[in-house]
Structure formats: structure tokens, C-alpha cells
Amino acid sequence: MKAFSLKELKAELSTLSPVEVAEICLRLAKYKKENKELLAYLLFNAGDEVTYIAEVKEQMDEQFDDVNQTNLYLTKKMLRKILRTTNRFIKYSGAKQTEVELLIYFCHKVRNSGIPYQSNKALDNLYLRLIARIKKSISMLHEDLQYDYTVELKPLL
């Protein structure tokens, strides 16, 4: 079966009634967790980005509480898992400001957790790549926000 382009899908969806579109959305949400999470974001959180960011930060806090700090291998695995989850939530939002805020929060959590990330090459590289990604995202924001986030980023360097 061939995958259709977004243009073709949009044209087909515009011919359907709202009830049929709702049924299709629910059917999509039934099969994949990501589809369900994206639909939930679009329906409940898209209008209030501040609350969404607070919820994601709260979830990150819970995940950081479970990080095993005695074994750096397991620490690295958990940090990557937290980052993967965070990236998924960033993708749902699509806003650069949300991306910058959540990634800065992740870096703060890593710094304040007491994880010796600088002694492990993989963790150090992960951290440095995140800092570079944050800088790149900050450069795409409005000048006032750039200054605010740059000030927030300085202690992480």
C-alpha cells in the first residue's frame, strides 16, 4: 500500500464530514501511544503552553528521581530515556521557546543531580550536544527572549 502525500490527505479530509474526521482521529489514537499523546496535546494543551511546560517539567522531575547514580551505565541509559521523552513532548509542541525551556531545565537537572557526567565521555558528549542544540534554538527566537535564555544558559556552560 502506497503512502499518500500530506496534500492528498488534506484534500481527502476536507471532503469528509466532521463526524467522519472525528472517527478517523479516534481510530488513529487507538493504535499508537504517540498518536494519542499528540491528539491529547492538540485538544487539551495547545492553548496553554505554560501549563504544558509545567506538566512536562513535573514528569521530568519524577523520572530524575528514579535515576540510578551508582552505575554510570544505567545513569546514561536513564538520562537518554528522559531526553527521548522530553524530545517527544517538544515535537508535539513545535515551539522553539518550549524546546529551549525544556532543554535548559533538563541541563539544570543534570547539573544539580550530582551525576558525575563530566567523568564519563558519553554523558559529557550528550550534555555538550544539548548545550549546542539550545544555543541553536535560542538564535531562532526573538531578541528579548534570546537575551533572557542566554542569561539562563550561562551557569550551564
Protein Blocks (a to p, Z undefined) as FASTA:
>chain_A
ZZddfklmmmmmmmpcfklmmmmmmmmmmmpmklmmmmmmmmmmmmmmmlmmmmmmmmmm
mmmmmpcfkbmklmmmmmmmmmmmmmmmmmmnopaklmmmmmmmmmmmmmmnopafklpm
klmmmmmmmmmmmmmmmmmmcfklmmmmmmmmmmmZZ
